[in-house]
Amino acid sequence: MSVLSELNVGESGVVVTLDLPDSVQNHLMHMGFVPDALVTALRRAPAGDPTVYAVDGMEIALRRETATAIHVRTPGTAAPETWKFNESLDLAEVTR
């Protein structure tokens, strides 16, 4: 497992966990950062931050600080048995 910020442009990862405050985590989950979502690094700003990622048909720019808190796995590898998303959020409600 690695973090989203470590992906090179053109590489993809599958979302495993978000280690962020509830408000930020909820916002990102609404935009598609949910378990098993495929995320691809599309391009970086000239200074290297932020990076634009594709997820669920959207392009989203994230700062390195935020992307470092999103854990991903290599596509095709087995998903962990338990997700470590914040238990206070109801995933069914967030993904509607």
C-alpha positions as CSV (number, residue, x, y, z in Angstrom):
1,M,0.0,0.0,0.0
2,S,1.2,3.5,-0.7
3,V,-0.3,7.0,-0.7
4,L,-1.8,8.9,-3.6
5,S,0.9,11.6,-3.7
6,E,3.5,8.9,-4.6
7,L,1.8,8.1,-7.9
8,N,3.7,9.4,-11.0
9,V,1.8,11.0,-13.8
10,G,0.0,8.3,-15.7
11,E,0.0,5.8,-12.9
12,S,-3.2,4.6,-11.2
13,G,-4.1,3.4,-7.7
14,V,-7.2,2.0,-6.0
15,V,-8.5,3.9,-3.0
16,V,-8.1,2.0,0.3
17,T,-8.4,4.5,3.1
18,L,-8.8,8.2,3.8
19,D,-7.0,9.6,6.8
20,L,-8.5,13.0,6.9
21,P,-10.9,15.1,9.0
22,D,-14.5,14.2,8.6
23,S,-15.5,17.3,6.6
24,V,-12.7,16.8,4.1
25,Q,-13.2,13.1,3.9
26,N,-16.9,13.5,3.4
27,H,-16.3,16.1,0.6
28,L,-13.8,13.8,-1.2
29,M,-16.1,10.8,-0.9
30,H,-18.9,12.8,-2.6
31,M,-16.5,13.4,-5.5
32,G,-15.7,9.7,-5.9
33,F,-12.9,8.9,-3.5
34,V,-14.6,5.8,-2.1
35,P,-13.4,2.2,-1.5
36,D,-12.2,0.5,-4.7
37,A,-12.4,3.7,-6.8
38,L,-9.7,3.8,-9.4
39,V,-7.7,7.1,-9.3
40,T,-5.2,8.2,-12.0
41,A,-2.6,10.9,-11.7
42,L,-3.1,13.1,-14.8
43,R,-0.8,16.1,-14.5
44,R,1.2,18.2,-12.0
45,A,1.6,21.9,-11.7
46,P,4.9,23.2,-12.9
47,A,6.1,23.6,-9.2
48,G,4.9,20.0,-8.5
49,D,1.9,20.9,-6.4
50,P,-1.1,20.5,-6.8
51,T,-1.6,17.3,-8.9
52,V,-4.7,16.7,-11.0
53,Y,-6.3,13.2,-10.5
54,A,-9.1,11.5,-12.4
55,V,-11.7,9.7,-10.4
56,D,-15.2,8.6,-11.3
57,G,-15.2,10.7,-14.5
58,M,-14.0,13.9,-12.8
59,E,-10.7,15.7,-12.7
60,I,-9.8,16.9,-9.2
61,A,-6.7,18.9,-8.2
62,L,-5.4,18.0,-4.7
63,R,-2.5,19.4,-2.8
64,R,0.2,17.0,-1.8
65,E,-0.8,17.4,1.9
66,T,-4.2,16.0,1.1
67,A,-3.1,13.3,-1.4
68,T,-0.6,12.0,1.2
69,A,-3.6,11.2,3.5
70,I,-5.2,9.0,0.8
71,H,-3.9,5.4,0.9
72,V,-4.0,3.4,-2.4
73,R,-3.1,0.0,-3.5
74,T,-1.9,-1.2,-6.9
75,P,-4.8,-2.1,-9.3
76,G,-5.3,-5.8,-9.4
77,T,-4.1,-6.5,-5.9
78,A,-6.5,-7.9,-3.3
79,A,-8.4,-5.4,-1.2
80,P,-7.9,-5.4,2.6
81,E,-10.5,-7.2,4.7
82,T,-11.6,-4.1,6.5
83,W,-11.8,-0.5,5.4
84,K,-10.4,2.1,7.7
85,F,-12.7,5.0,6.7
86,N,-14.0,7.0,9.5
87,E,-16.8,5.0,11.2
88,S,-18.8,8.2,11.9
89,L,-19.7,8.5,8.2
90,D,-22.4,6.3,6.8
91,L,-20.9,5.2,3.4
92,A,-24.4,4.5,2.0
93,E,-25.4,8.1,2.8
94,V,-22.2,9.6,1.4
95,T,-22.4,7.8,-1.9
96,R,-26.0,8.7,-2.8
